[in-house]
Amino acid sequence: MQKGNIGVTTENIFPVIKKFLYSDHEIFLREMVSNAVDATQKLKTLKEQGEFKGELGDLTVHITLDTDKGTITISDRGIGMTEEEIDKYINQIAFSGVNDFLEKYKDNANNIIGHFGLGFYSSFMVSKKVEIVTKSYKDDANAVKWSCDGSPAYEIDETEKDDRGSDIILYIDDDCKEFLEKSKIQELLNKYCKFMAVPVAFGKKQEWSSDEKKMVDTAEDNIINHVEPLWTKAPSGLKDEDYKSFYRTLYPMSDEPMFWIHLNVDYPFNLTGILYFPRIKSNIDLQRNKIQLYCNQVFVTDQVEGIVPEFLTLLHGVIDSPDIPLNVSRSYLQSDRDVKKISTYITKKVADRLQSIFKEDRKAYEEKWDDLKLFINYGMLSEESFYDRAKDFALLKDTEDKYFTFEEYKKLIEGAQKDKDDTLVYLYATDKEEQYSYIQAAKDKGYSVLLLDGQLDVPAIQMLEQKFEKSRFTRVDSDIIERLIVKEDAPKSTLSDDESANLSSVFRSQMPKMEKTEFMVEVQALGEQARPVMITQNEYMRRMKEMSRFQPGMNFYAQMPDSMNLVLNSDHPLVKRVLDESKTSTEEALKPVEAELKGQEARLAAIRQAQEKKKAEELTQDDKDMKAECEKAIQEQKDKKQQILADYAKGNSIVHQLIDLALLQNGMLKGEALDQFLKRSVDLIK
C-alpha cells in the first residue's frame, strides 16, 4: 500500500474547490463522463495507430446509481491508468499556492475546473469520498485502487479488476443527496452528455409488462446520447427532414424552424454547428438562450452572449468549437481574440445565408419576412456591420402587403412624397384597421403607406432616418393629410382671430376628460371636401413615448400625457353652421362681457405702458396691486366668456356628434360616451 499527500502547497484544497464551485456543483457529472469518454477515445486512437493490439469490444460508458450505498459510479473501458500515471495525473496538482490561486480566480470561479488537473477534483464538490479502480490497457499492468476522503491524504492499493479501464466511485455527501435521485442524474446526463462521442448508458431500457402492470427494465442498455449528432456530418449528405428532425430533438415543443445554417470551418479556428431561424414575432427575451455551446460534443453553456453578437442570441441551435474551453467565463469571452473571430464569422455566415435566400427565391423570402423582421431589425439596430450587409435584403412592407427593398421603395415614392423642402417622407401605419381612414386619405392623395406593426419598428425607423439621406418617417395619423407632406404654404382661414378663438372654445369645452390625455384645439382651412373634425397626435412626442419603452433614461417621456390635436376644418359646412349658430345664440350674452373685457385689456395696456417707464425698484405696492387687480378682472371676464360658450355648446348635438365621430375614428370612444353617441345618432336620423 502506498500512502501520501496530494501535491498541493495548501493544507487542504478541497474546501477551496467547494467554496468556489458550489454554485456550479452539478457539472461534476459532466467532468466525470467527459474524462471517461476522453479515455475511451484515446484508446481508439491508439488502436488506429497500431499501439494497442487488443480488441476494442464494447466501449460504452456506464453510469450506475446505488442508492443503498449512496454512490454514483462512472465506468469506462478506455486506456485506464497505472500506479505511476495515477501519481502523475491525480496526485500531483501543481500550482504556486492557495493565495495566488484565489487571487487569480476570485472573479472567475467557473474557470477553475479544467486547470491544473482539477477536472477530476470537481467530484469532491458532491462527494465525501472518491475511489478510482483502474487497470491500464498496457500488457501485464496491475489494477490499482486509489481513494481519498476529501483531505490531502490518499491511499493506493493493488486490487483485482478483470478488464481494462476505470471505475470512478463517488460516495455522495450528505448535503448533496439530490444526486442520488435517478431523475436528477437523468436530467444532468440529458443536459451535459446528450451528444458525447462515445455511447453513454444509464440504466436499462424499459418496456410495459402486462403481468406486472408497470414499466420494467429490459436487458438492453439505455443509451442517453447521440454519438454522431447532425452538426458533425457533412451537409452534402443531409436532407431538410434531417435538420427538422434534429431541431425537434433539441426543442421538442417548438414550431418548425424557417430555415438553418450549417457551420463548418477549420481555419483560422475550428467551428461546427447548426443555427436555426425560429419563427419569432414578439417577446424577444423569451426566445433567448436557445443556442447550445459545445466543446468536442460536451455541453458547455446556453449563455452564449459574447460568443455570438447579441441579436444572434435569438437564433436556436448548436455551436461546437474545441477552441472555446469547457469552463467558459464571461470575462474570458469578452477578451479572447478567437472568440471575437468566431462572433464575426457567424455574423457573416448569417448575413450571407439571408442574402442567398433573398436572391435565390425572393417569393419564399417575402413569405418568411414577417417572422424574420424582428430578428433583422434587432441585428441592424445592434450591429453596425450587420446593417451594412442587411440593407440589401431587409424589406419594407406596405399596407397592401407588397414588399420592397430600401432602394426599391425609395424609387417608388420619391416622385410623389417629397415635401417643399425636398425631404422624402415615408408614411406609415401601425394598425391597418384602427388607422384605416388615415391610410385611405393618404392613398386618395396618391401616397404609399408602409405597415410598421412590429415590436422593434419604432427604434428601427429612428435608425433609418439617420441612415437615409434627407428622409423622415411620419405616421399617417400624426397630422391632417394636407400637412403630412407639405407641398406649399397652407391657405389661411377666412375667420377672424375672435371667431377662431370662439370656435375653439366651443369644441374645447366639450372634449371628454381622459386619463393621461390632453387635447389641443386648432382651426384650419382645409376645404369643403375635407372632414369637419379630426384628431391627430404629434409624431415626435408619440415616438418619444414609444422609444421610452426601449431606452433607459427616457422615462420622462413615458410619464407625460398623450398630447392630441383636435383639428377643426373652418371650410366645412357643419363647422360653419356651429360657428354661425354660436354667434346667434351667444351674441347678447357676450356683448357686455366682451365690452368689459376690451375695457380691462385697454386699461392693462395703459398700466403696463406707464410701468415700463419705471425701474423695478421704483414700482410701489399700489402699482403692483393695480396691475394684479386688472389681470384678475380680465381673467374673470374670460372665464365668463368661456362659460357662456360652454353652456351653448353643451346643448348643441352637432358639436357633440362631430367630437364623438373624431374620437370614434381613433378608437377613443368607449363606455357611456359611446352609448350616448349611438342614442344621439338615432335621434339625428329621426
C-alpha positions in Angstrom: 0.0 0.0 0.0 1.2 3.5 -0.8 0.1 6.5 1.3 0.8 10.1 0.8 -0.5 13.7 0.4 -1.7 15.2 -2.8 0.9 17.6 -4.1 -0.5 21.0 -3.3 1.0 23.8 -1.4 -2.0 24.5 0.7 -3.1 22.4 3.6 -6.4 21.4 2.1 -7.5 22.3 -1.5 -11.0 20.7 -1.1 -12.7 23.4 0.9 -11.4 25.9 -1.7 -12.9 23.8 -4.5 -16.2 23.5 -2.8 -16.3 27.2 -1.9 -15.6 28.4 -5.4 -17.5 25.9 -7.4 -20.5 25.2 -5.2 -22.9 27.2 -7.4 -22.0 25.0 -10.4 -21.6 21.7 -8.5 -23.8 19.8 -10.9 -21.1 19.9 -13.6 -19.2 17.2 -11.7 -21.1 14.7 -13.7 -20.1 16.3 -17.0 -16.5 16.3 -15.9 -16.5 12.6 -14.9 -18.3 11.4 -18.0 -16.1 13.6 -20.2 -13.0 12.1 -18.7 -14.4 8.6 -19.3 -15.2 9.5 -22.9 -11.8 11.0 -23.3 -10.1 7.8 -22.0 -12.2 5.8 -24.5 -11.3 7.9 -27.4 -7.6 7.8 -26.6 -7.8 4.0 -26.7 -9.5 4.2 -30.1 -6.7 6.4 -31.3 -4.0 4.0 -30.1 -5.8 1.2 -31.9 -5.8 3.2 -35.1 -2.1 3.9 -34.7 -1.3 0.2 -34.0 -0.1 0.8 -30.5 -3.0 -1.2 -29.0 -3.2 -4.7 -30.4 -6.2 -6.0 -28.4 -9.9 -5.9 -29.3 -11.8 -2.7 -28.5 -15.1 -4.5 -27.8 -18.0 -2.6 -26.3 -16.8 0.9 -25.4 -20.0 2.1 -23.8 -19.5 4.4 -20.7 -21.8 3.2 -17.9 -23.3 5.4 -15.1 -24.5 3.3 -12.2 -26.6 4.6 -9.2 -26.6 2.7 -5.9 -29.0 4.4 -3.5 -28.3 1.9 -0.7 -24.5 2.6 -0.7 -25.1 6.3 -1.7 -22.8 6.0 -4.7 -22.6 7.1 -8.3 -20.1 5.0 -10.4 -18.8 6.1 -13.8 -17.2 3.2 -15.7 -15.3 3.1 -18.9 -13.2 0.6 -20.9 -10.7 3.2 -22.0 -6.9 3.3 -21.6 -7.0 3.0 -17.8 -4.1 4.1 -15.6 -1.0 2.6 -14.0 0.0 3.4 -10.4 2.6 5.8 -11.9 0.0 7.5 -14.0 -2.3 8.0 -11.0 0.5 9.6 -9.2 1.3 11.9 -12.1 -2.3 12.9 -13.2 -4.2 12.6 -9.9 -1.8 13.2 -7.0 0.4 16.0 -8.4 -1.8 19.1 -8.6 0.9 21.7 -9.0 0.3 25.4 -8.6 2.1 28.0 -6.7 0.0 28.4 -3.7 -3.5 28.9 -2.5 -3.2 32.7 -2.2 -2.1 33.1 -5.8 -4.8 30.6 -6.8 -7.6 32.5 -5.0 -6.4 35.9 -6.4 -6.3 34.5 -9.9 -9.7 33.1 -9.9 -11.6 35.2 -7.4 -13.7 36.8 -10.1 -13.9 33.8 -12.3 -14.9 30.7 -10.3 -16.2 28.9 -13.4 -12.8 28.8 -14.8 -11.2 26.7 -12.1 -12.2 23.3 -13.3 -10.1 22.3 -16.3 -6.9 23.9 -14.9 -4.2 22.1 -13.0 -5.9 18.7 -13.4 -8.9 19.9 -11.3 -11.5 18.4 -13.7 -11.4 15.2 -11.8 -11.4 17.0 -8.4 -14.8 18.6 -9.2 -16.1 15.2 -7.9 -15.3 16.4 -4.4 -17.9 19.2 -4.7 -20.6 16.5 -4.1 -18.6 13.6 -2.6 -17.3 12.8 0.9 -15.1 10.1 -0.6 -13.9 9.2 -4.1 -12.4 5.9 -5.3 -10.7 5.1 -8.6 -10.4 1.4 -9.5 -8.4 1.3 -12.7 -6.4 -1.0 -15.0 -4.2 0.2 -17.8 -4.6 -1.2 -21.3 -0.8 -2.0 -21.3 0.3 -5.6 -21.2 0.9 -7.0 -17.7 -0.5 -3.9 -16.0 -1.8 -4.4 -12.5 -5.1 -3.0 -11.3 -4.9 -0.3 -8.7 -7.3 1.4 -6.3 -7.0 5.0 -5.3 -9.1 6.5 -2.6 -9.4 9.9 -0.9 -11.8 11.1 1.7 -11.6 14.8 0.9 -8.4 15.6 2.7 -5.0 15.8 1.1 -4.3 12.3 2.3 -4.8 9.4 -0.2 -4.2 5.7 -0.4 -3.2 3.5 -3.4 -3.6 -0.3 -3.2 -3.3 -3.1 -5.7 -6.6 -4.6 -6.4 -8.4 -7.0 -8.7 -10.0 -5.9 -11.9 -10.8 -8.2 -14.9 -10.9 -5.6 -17.6 -9.1 -2.5 -18.7 -10.5 1.0 -18.0 -11.6 2.9 -14.9 -14.4 2.9 -12.4 -14.8 6.2 -10.6 -16.9 5.7 -7.5 -18.3 8.8 -5.8 -19.7 8.5 -2.3 -22.2 11.3 -2.3 -22.0 13.8 0.6 -25.0 14.2 2.9 -25.8 17.7 1.7 -25.9 16.6 -2.0 -28.4 13.7 -1.7 -30.4 15.0 -4.7 -27.7 13.5 -6.9 -28.8 10.1 -5.7 -32.1 10.5 -7.4 -32.5 8.8 -10.8 -34.4 11.6 -12.3 -31.7 14.2 -11.3 -29.0 12.1 -12.9 -31.1 11.6 -16.0 -31.6 15.4 -16.2 -27.9 16.1 -15.9 -26.9 13.5 -18.4 -29.5 14.9 -20.9 -28.2 18.4 -20.3 -24.4 17.8 -20.5 -23.8 14.5 -22.2 -26.5 14.3 -24.8 -24.1 14.4 -27.8 -20.9 12.9 -26.4 -18.9 11.0 -28.9 -18.9 7.6 -27.1 -22.1 5.8 -26.1 -23.2 6.6 -22.5 -25.6 4.3 -20.8 -27.6 5.0 -17.7 -29.7 2.1 -16.5 -31.7 -0.2 -18.8 -34.4 0.5 -21.4 -37.9 -0.1 -20.1 -41.0 -1.7 -21.6 -44.5 -2.3 -20.3 -45.1 -5.6 -18.5 -48.7 -6.8 -18.8 -48.1 -9.2 -16.0 -46.7 -6.7 -13.5 -48.8 -3.8 -14.9 -45.9 -1.5 -14.9 -42.7 -0.5 -16.8 -39.9 -2.9 -16.2 -36.2 -3.0 -17.1 -35.1 -4.9 -20.2 -31.6 -6.4 -20.8 -30.8 -3.6 -23.2 -28.7 -0.6 -22.1 -30.4 2.8 -22.0 -28.1 4.9 -24.2 -28.8 8.5 -23.4 -26.7 10.2 -26.1 -26.3 10.6 -29.9 -22.7 9.8 -30.7 -22.8 11.4 -34.2 -25.0 14.5 -33.9 -26.1 16.2 -37.1 -23.6 19.0 -36.9 -20.7 16.5 -37.1 -21.9 15.2 -40.5 -21.3 16.6 -44.0 -24.1 19.0 -45.2 -24.0 17.4 -48.6 -25.3 14.1 -47.3 -28.2 15.7 -45.3 -31.8 16.4 -46.3 -34.2 19.0 -45.0 -36.0 16.4 -42.9 -32.7 15.5 -41.1 -32.4 19.1 -40.0 -36.0 19.4 -38.9 -35.8 16.1 -37.0 -32.7 17.3 -35.2 -34.4 20.5 -34.3 -37.3 18.5 -32.8 -34.6 16.7 -30.7 -33.2 19.9 -29.4 -36.6 21.7 -28.9 -39.4 19.2 -28.7 -42.1 21.7 -28.0 -41.2 24.4 -30.7 -42.7 25.2 -34.0 -40.8 24.1 -37.1 -37.9 26.5 -38.0 -38.0 28.6 -41.1 -34.5 27.6 -42.3 -31.0 26.9 -41.0 -27.3 27.4 -41.5 -24.8 24.6 -41.2 -21.5 25.9 -39.9 -18.2 24.2 -40.8 -14.9 25.9 -40.6 -11.4 24.7 -39.7 -9.4 27.9 -40.2 -8.4 30.2 -38.5 -10.3 28.4 -35.8 -12.3 25.2 -35.5 -16.1 25.6 -35.5 -19.0 23.4 -36.4 -22.7 23.7 -35.7 -26.2 24.3 -37.0 -28.1 27.6 -36.4 -31.9 27.6 -36.9 -34.1 30.6 -37.6 -37.1 30.2 -35.4 -40.5 31.8 -36.1 -40.2 34.8 -33.8 -42.7 37.6 -33.8 -42.6 39.2 -30.4 -41.2 38.9 -26.9 -37.5 38.8 -27.5 -36.5 37.8 -24.0 -38.4 34.5 -24.0 -36.5 33.5 -27.2 -33.0 34.0 -25.8 -30.5 31.3 -24.6 -31.6 28.7 -27.1 -28.2 28.3 -28.7 -26.2 25.5 -27.0 -22.5 25.7 -26.9 -20.4 22.5 -27.0 -16.7 21.7 -26.8 -16.0 18.5 -28.7 -19.6 17.4 -28.2 -19.6 18.2 -24.5 -22.2 20.7 -23.4 -20.7 23.9 -22.0 -23.5 26.5 -21.7 -26.5 28.0 -23.3 -25.5 31.5 -22.1 -23.8 32.4 -25.4 -23.6 36.2 -25.1 -20.1 37.1 -26.0 -19.6 34.2 -28.4 -22.3 35.4 -30.8 -23.5 39.0 -31.2 -26.5 39.9 -29.0 -29.0 39.8 -31.9 -27.9 36.3 -32.8 -29.0 35.0 -29.4 -32.5 35.0 -30.9 -31.4 32.0 -33.1 -31.6 28.4 -31.9 -29.2 25.6 -32.5 -25.8 24.3 -31.6 -22.2 25.7 -31.9 -19.3 23.3 -31.2 -15.7 24.6 -31.0 -12.7 23.0 -29.3 -11.1 26.5 -29.3 -13.6 27.5 -26.6 -12.6 26.0 -23.2 -15.1 23.8 -21.3 -15.3 26.3 -18.5 -16.1 29.4 -20.4 -16.5 32.6 -18.5 -17.9 36.0 -19.4 -14.6 37.8 -18.8 -12.8 35.3 -20.9 -15.2 35.6 -23.7 -15.0 39.4 -23.7 -11.2 39.4 -24.1 -10.4 36.3 -26.1 -9.3 37.0 -29.7 -10.5 33.7 -31.1 -14.0 34.2 -29.6 -14.2 37.6 -31.3 -13.2 35.9 -34.6 -15.9 33.3 -34.1 -18.5 36.1 -33.5 -17.5 37.9 -36.7 -17.6 34.7 -38.7 -21.1 33.7 -37.5 -22.4 37.2 -38.3 -21.1 37.0 -41.8 -22.4 33.5 -42.3 -25.9 34.5 -41.2 -25.9 37.6 -43.4 -24.6 35.5 -46.4 -27.3 32.9 -45.9 -30.1 35.5 -45.7 -28.7 37.2 -48.8 -28.6 33.9 -50.8 -32.2 33.0 -49.8 -33.3 36.5 -50.9 -31.6 36.2 -54.2 -32.5 32.6 -55.0 -36.2 32.7 -54.1 -37.4 36.1 -53.3 -41.1 35.0 -53.1 -40.2 32.4 -50.4 -38.2 35.1 -48.6 -41.1 37.5 -48.6 -43.4 34.8 -47.2 -40.9 34.5 -44.2 -40.4 38.2 -43.8 -43.0 38.8 -41.0 -41.1 36.2 -38.9 -37.7 37.4 -40.0 -38.3 41.1 -39.5 -37.8 41.3 -35.7 -34.5 39.4 -36.0 -33.2 41.5 -38.8 -34.3 44.8 -37.2 -32.6 43.7 -34.0 -29.4 43.0 -35.9 -29.4 46.3 -37.8 -30.0 48.2 -34.5 -27.3 46.5 -32.5 -24.6 45.7 -35.1 -23.4 48.4 -37.5 -21.6 45.7 -39.6 -24.8 43.7 -39.9 -26.7 46.8 -41.1 -24.1 47.3 -43.9 -25.0 43.7 -45.1 -28.7 43.6 -44.3 -29.6 46.9 -46.1 -29.7 44.9 -49.3 -32.1 42.2 -48.2 -34.1 44.0 -45.5 -37.6 44.7 -46.7 -40.4 47.3 -46.2 -44.0 46.1 -46.4 -46.8 48.4 -47.4 -50.4 48.3 -46.4 -51.3 46.3 -49.5 -48.8 43.5 -48.5 -46.3 44.3 -51.2 -42.6 44.1 -50.3 -39.8 46.4 -51.3 -36.1 46.7 -50.6 -35.0 50.1 -49.2 -33.8 51.2 -52.6 -36.9 50.0 -54.4 -39.2 51.8 -52.1 -37.2 55.0 -52.3 -37.6 55.0 -56.1 -41.4 54.2 -55.7 -42.2 57.2 -53.6 -39.6 59.9 -54.5 -41.9 61.3 -57.2 -44.9 62.0 -55.0 -43.7 62.1 -51.5 -41.2 64.9 -51.3 -42.2 68.0 -49.4 -41.5 71.6 -50.3 -38.1 71.3 -48.6 -37.2 68.3 -50.8 -37.4 65.9 -47.9 -38.6 62.4 -48.7 -41.5 61.5 -46.4 -42.1 57.8 -45.6 -45.7 57.5 -44.4 -46.5 54.5 -42.2 -49.3 52.9 -40.2 -49.0 50.6 -37.2 -52.5 49.2 -37.4 -54.4 48.8 -40.7 -57.8 48.6 -39.1 -57.5 51.4 -36.5 -55.9 53.8 -38.9 -57.9 52.8 -41.9 -59.4 56.2 -42.7 -56.0 57.9 -42.4 -54.4 55.3 -44.7 -57.3 55.8 -47.2 -56.9 59.6 -47.1 -53.2 59.1 -47.9 -53.9 56.7 -50.8 -56.5 59.1 -52.2 -53.7 61.6 -52.4 -51.6 59.1 -54.4 -49.3 58.3 -51.5 -48.0 54.9 -50.4 -48.2 53.8 -46.8 -45.9 51.3 -45.1 -47.2 48.9 -42.4 -44.8 49.0 -39.5 -46.5 46.9 -36.8 -43.5 45.1 -35.4 -42.0 45.2 -31.9 -38.8 46.9 -33.0 -40.2 49.1 -35.8 -40.2 52.3 -33.8 -36.4 52.1 -32.9 -35.8 50.9 -36.5 -37.3 54.0 -38.1 -35.2 56.1 -35.7 -32.2 54.4 -37.2 -33.3 54.6 -40.8 -33.9 58.3 -40.6 -30.2 58.6 -39.7 -29.2 56.2 -42.5 -31.4 57.5 -45.3 -30.4 60.8 -46.8 -32.8 63.7 -46.3 -35.7 61.5 -45.2 -38.2 61.3 -42.4 -40.9 58.8 -41.3 -44.3 60.1 -40.3 -47.3 58.1 -39.1 -50.4 58.7 -41.2 -52.5 59.9 -38.1 -49.9 62.3 -36.9 -51.4 65.2 -38.8 -54.1 66.0 -41.3 -53.3 64.7 -44.8 -52.6 68.2 -46.2 -49.8 68.7 -43.6 -48.3 65.2 -43.7 -46.3 66.1 -46.8 -46.4 69.9 -47.1 -46.1 70.9 -50.8 -46.8 74.6 -50.4 -47.8 77.0 -47.7 -51.3 76.2 -46.3 -54.2 78.5 -47.2 -55.2 80.9 -44.5 -58.5 80.7 -42.7 -61.1 83.4 -43.6 -62.1 83.6 -39.9 -61.1 86.4 -37.7 -59.0 85.8 -34.6 -62.0 86.2 -32.4 -64.1 83.8 -34.5 -61.3 81.2 -34.4 -60.9 81.6 -30.7 -64.6 81.3 -30.0 -65.0 78.3 -32.3 -62.0 76.6 -30.5 -63.6 77.4 -27.1 -67.0 75.8 -28.1 -65.3 72.5 -29.0 -62.7 72.5 -26.3 -65.3 72.9 -23.6 -67.0 69.6 -24.7 -63.9 67.5 -25.0 -64.0 64.5 -22.7 -61.7 64.2 -19.7 -59.4 61.2 -20.3 -56.6 59.9 -18.0 -53.1 61.0 -19.2 -54.6 62.6 -22.3 -54.6 66.3 -23.2 -56.4 67.8 -26.2 -55.3 70.9 -28.1 -57.8 72.5 -30.5 -56.8 74.3 -33.6 -58.7 75.8 -36.6 -57.5 75.2 -40.1 -58.9 76.0 -43.6 -58.9 72.5 -45.2 -61.5 72.9 -48.0 -65.2 71.9 -48.0 -64.5 68.3 -49.0 -62.1 67.5 -46.1 -63.5 66.1 -42.9 -65.0 68.6 -40.5 -63.1 67.4 -37.4 -60.1 65.2 -37.0 -57.8 64.1 -34.2 -54.1 63.8 -34.7 -51.1 63.0 -32.5 -47.8 64.7 -32.9 -45.2 62.3 -34.4 -42.3 63.4 -32.3 -44.0 63.2 -28.9 -45.7 59.9 -29.7 -42.5 58.4 -30.9 -40.5 59.6 -27.9 -43.1 57.9 -25.6 -42.8 54.7 -27.6 -39.0 54.9 -27.6 -39.0 55.2 -23.8 -40.0 51.5 -23.6 -36.8 50.5 -25.3 -34.2 53.0 -24.0 -33.3 53.6 -20.3 -33.2 57.3 -19.4 -36.2 58.2 -21.4 -38.8 57.6 -18.6 -39.5 61.3 -18.6 -41.4 60.9 -21.9 -43.3 57.8 -20.6 -44.7 59.8 -17.8 -46.0 62.6 -20.0 -49.7 62.6 -21.0 -50.6 61.9 -24.6 -50.9 65.2 -26.5 -53.8 65.0 -29.1 -54.8 67.7 -31.6 -58.4 68.3 -32.5 -58.3 70.0 -35.9 -61.5 72.0 -36.9 -62.0 72.5 -40.6 -63.3 76.0 -40.9 -64.3 75.4 -44.5 -66.7 72.6 -43.8 -70.4 73.5 -43.8 -71.1 71.8 -40.4 -68.3 73.7 -38.7 -69.5 76.9 -40.3 -73.0 76.1 -39.0 -71.8 75.7 -35.5 -69.9 79.0 -35.7 -73.0 80.8 -37.1 -75.3 79.3 -34.5 -72.9 80.1 -31.7 -72.8 83.7 -32.8 -76.5 84.0 -32.9 -77.1 82.1 -29.6 -74.4 83.9 -27.5 -74.3 87.3 -29.1 -76.4 89.1 -26.5 -74.8 87.3 -23.5 -71.3 88.0 -24.8 -71.8 91.8 -25.6 -71.4 93.1 -22.0 -68.6 90.6 -21.3 -66.6 91.4 -24.4 -67.1 95.1 -23.8 -65.9 94.8 -20.2 -63.0 92.6 -21.4 -61.9 95.1 -24.0 -62.1 97.9 -21.5 -59.9 95.9 -18.9 -57.5 94.9 -21.6 -57.1 98.6 -22.7 -56.6 99.6 -19.0 -54.0 96.8 -18.6 -52.1 98.0 -21.7 -52.1 101.6 -20.3 -50.8 100.3 -16.9 -48.0 98.3 -18.5 -47.0 101.3 -20.7 -46.8 103.5 -17.6 -44.9 101.0 -15.5 -42.4 100.2 -18.3 -41.0 103.7 -17.8 -40.1 102.8 -14.2 -37.4 100.6 -12.8 -38.5 97.6 -10.9 -37.4 99.0 -7.6 -39.4 102.2 -8.3 -42.7 100.3 -8.5 -44.9 100.9 -5.5 -47.1 98.3 -3.9 -50.1 100.2 -5.2 -48.7 99.9 -8.8 -48.3 96.1 -8.4 -51.8 95.8 -6.8 -53.4 97.8 -9.6 -51.9 95.6 -12.3 -52.8 92.4 -10.5 -56.4 93.6 -10.0 -56.7 94.4 -13.7 -55.3 91.0 -14.7 -57.7 89.3 -12.3 -60.6 91.2 -13.8 -59.6 90.2 -17.3 -59.4 86.5 -16.3 -62.8 86.7 -14.7 -64.3 88.1 -18.0 -62.5 85.4 -20.0 -63.9 82.8 -17.7 -67.4 84.2 -18.1 -67.0 84.2 -21.9 -65.8 80.6 -21.8 -68.8 79.6 -19.6 -71.3 81.3 -22.0 -69.8 79.4 -25.0 -69.6 76.2 -23.0 -73.3 76.5 -22.0 -74.2 76.9 -25.6 -72.0 74.0 -26.8 -73.4 71.7 -24.1 -76.8 71.6 -25.8 -75.5 71.5 -29.4 -75.8 68.0 -30.8 -73.7 68.8 -33.8 -70.7 69.7 -31.6 -71.0 66.5 -29.6 -71.6 64.4 -32.8 -68.5 65.8 -34.5 -66.3 65.3 -31.5 -67.5 61.8 -31.0 -67.0 61.0 -34.7 -63.4 62.1 -34.4 -62.9 60.1 -31.2 -64.6 57.0 -32.8 -62.2 57.2 -35.7 -59.3 56.9 -33.3 -60.8 54.1 -31.1 -61.2 56.6 -28.2 -65.0 56.5 -27.8 -66.0 53.9 -25.3 -68.4 53.1 -22.5 -71.1 55.6 -21.6 -69.8 58.1 -24.2 -70.2 55.5 -27.0 -73.7 54.7 -25.7 -74.7 58.4 -25.8 -73.3 58.8 -29.3 -75.4 55.9 -30.5 -78.6 57.3 -29.0 -77.8 60.8 -30.4 -77.2 59.3 -33.8 -80.6 57.7 -33.8 -82.2 61.0 -32.7 -80.4 62.9 -35.5 -81.6 60.4 -38.1 -85.2 60.9 -36.9 
